[in-house]
Structures are given as structure tokens and as C-alpha cells.
Amino acid sequence: MEASSDYPNIKRGDGYAVGHLDDLGDGPGFRKVRRGLGVSAFGVNAVVLPPGIESGFHYHDAQEELYFVHRGTVEMEFGDGSVERIAEGGFARVDAPTVRKIRNVTDAEAVYVCIGAKDGDVGRDGRAPSGEQQRVRAIGDAGAAERPR
């Protein structure tokens, strides 16, 4: 991965990038996760939404979106007038053409992550590297110290 001077605190290795929300920007608004971590298979942003702030209504031509509320509570209003309150840990999936907006009606900052893509699922294609017997085990189990390179 190519290092970015825009995100100097993102740690990059051979095939991965690791960072924190604060490494992607300051204050309210969009934090460019895709750009900061070098994601290429789908769009992804984190949004820091102060109390009393809402996005405008919007929709997409092709991109289905998945929203995850990381911190706080938001309300999502849809074009049909329905409103859903989504608390910390909650998800919402929205079809591309569905009109939606998000607002923070609480007195605390909210943070949500939005992931967007089109024609994405490839099924369960995870595999253990050669020599690994299992993909899940307790930390400290025999052999866990050796990692494939």
C-alpha cells in the first residue's frame, strides 16, 4: 500500500492498513475511511454528527448502503415519511433509490459508518492458510503464536 501524507497516523503493511477515527480527521463531518485506509472494493465513510444536525435528503443511482451507528443515537427519515431511531450498535440497510436523511436529535455527538457498494457479495470465500488447522481458537492455544507471513 502506498503511504499517504494526508493520513500520517495510519499504519500500513503488506496488504493492510490500521487506523483510528481520529487519524482520519477532526471535528464534525465526514471522515474518509476509504481514502485513509486505501479501501478499493467498496465506499466507506465515518460521519461525526453533532447534536441538532441533520443531513439533507439524498438517494443514489446504483449504490446500496449499510449504516452502522458506532456511537450515540440517530434518526433516519425515509422518503415515505417513516422515521427509524437507530441506537448505538444498530444497523440500517437502504436501497440505492430510497430517499433518506439522518439526524442527531440527542444532546450528544453521534458517529455512524456508512458502507456503499453495488453487486458485491462473493459468498463465503474465507480460507485458512496452508498449515493452519482452524480459523478460530482461543488466544494462547498451541500454535497460535505462529502466524503465516
C-alpha positions in Angstrom: 0.0 0.0 0.0 1.1 3.5 -0.7 1.6 5.8 2.3 -0.4 9.0 2.4 0.8 12.2 3.8 -2.8 13.2 4.4 -3.1 10.4 7.0 0.3 10.1 8.7 -1.0 8.1 11.7 -2.5 5.3 9.6 -0.3 2.2 10.0 0.3 0.4 6.7 1.7 -3.0 6.0 1.8 -5.6 3.2 -1.9 -5.9 2.4 -3.4 -4.0 5.3 -3.9 -0.6 6.9 -4.9 0.1 10.5 -6.1 3.4 12.0 -8.5 5.2 14.4 -11.4 7.5 13.7 -9.2 10.4 14.9 -6.5 9.5 12.4 -9.0 10.4 9.6 -9.8 13.9 10.6 -11.0 16.3 13.3 -14.3 17.8 14.2 -17.7 17.1 12.8 -18.4 15.8 9.3 -17.1 13.1 7.0 -14.0 11.0 7.8 -12.8 9.5 4.6 -12.2 5.8 5.6 -11.9 4.6 2.0 -9.2 7.1 1.2 -7.4 6.9 4.5 -7.2 3.1 4.6 -6.9 2.5 0.9 -10.2 0.6 0.5 -10.8 -0.3 -3.1 -13.7 -2.7 -3.1 -16.5 -0.5 -1.7 -17.2 3.0 -0.4 -16.9 3.7 3.3 -17.0 6.8 5.4 -17.5 7.6 9.1 -19.6 10.6 9.9 -19.4 12.6 13.1 -22.7 14.3 13.6 -23.1 16.9 16.4 -26.4 17.3 18.3 -29.1 19.0 16.4 -27.6 18.5 12.9 -29.1 16.5 10.0 -28.1 15.6 6.5 -30.1 16.6 3.6 -32.4 14.1 1.8 -30.4 12.1 -0.7 -30.5 8.8 -2.8 -28.1 7.0 -5.1 -28.3 5.8 -8.7 -26.7 2.4 -8.0 -25.1 2.2 -4.6 -26.9 0.2 -1.8 -25.8 1.5 1.6 -25.3 -0.1 5.0 -25.3 2.3 8.0 -23.8 1.3 11.4 -24.2 3.6 14.5 -20.9 3.4 16.3 -21.7 6.0 19.0 -24.9 7.7 20.1 -28.3 7.6 18.5 -29.6 8.9 15.2 -32.9 9.1 13.4 -33.2 8.1 9.8 -36.1 9.5 7.9 -37.2 7.9 4.6 -38.9 9.4 1.6 -42.2 7.7 2.5 -42.2 9.8 5.8 -41.3 6.9 8.1 -38.7 7.6 10.8 -36.5 5.0 12.5 -34.4 5.6 15.6 -31.1 3.7 15.5 -29.2 3.4 18.7 -25.5 2.6 19.3 -24.8 -0.8 17.7 -27.7 -0.6 15.3 -27.8 -1.1 11.6 -29.9 0.1 8.6 -29.7 -1.1 5.0 -31.0 1.2 2.4 -31.6 0.5 -1.3 -29.9 3.0 -3.7 -33.1 4.8 -5.0 -34.6 5.1 -1.5 -34.6 8.7 -0.3 -33.2 9.1 3.2 -31.7 11.6 5.6 -30.0 11.2 9.0 -30.3 13.5 12.0 -29.0 13.6 15.5 -31.9 14.5 17.8 -30.0 13.8 21.0 -27.8 16.2 23.1 -24.6 14.1 22.4 -22.4 13.7 19.4 -23.2 10.6 17.2 -20.8 8.7 15.0 -22.0 6.4 12.2 -20.3 4.4 9.5 -21.7 4.2 6.0 -20.6 1.5 3.6 -21.8 1.5 0.0 -21.4 -0.8 -2.9 -23.1 -2.4 -5.9 -23.2 -6.1 -6.9 -20.9 -7.1 -4.1 -21.4 -10.4 -2.4 -19.0 -13.2 -3.4 -20.2 -15.7 -0.8 -18.1 -17.3 1.9 -14.7 -17.5 0.4 -12.5 -17.4 3.6 -9.8 -20.0 3.8 -7.1 -20.9 6.4 -3.5 -20.6 5.1 -1.6 -23.8 4.4 -0.6 -25.4 7.7 -3.4 -23.8 9.8 -5.8 -26.3 11.1 -8.6 -23.9 12.3 -9.7 -20.4 11.7 -10.9 -19.7 15.2 -9.3 -20.6 18.5 -8.7 -19.1 22.0 -5.8 -16.7 22.3 -2.8 -18.6 23.6 -3.8 -22.0 22.1 -0.9 -24.1 20.9 0.3 -22.9 17.6 -1.4 -19.5 17.9 2.0 -17.8 18.3 3.0 -18.8 14.8 1.4 -16.6 12.1 1.5 -17.1 8.4 3.6 -14.5 6.6 
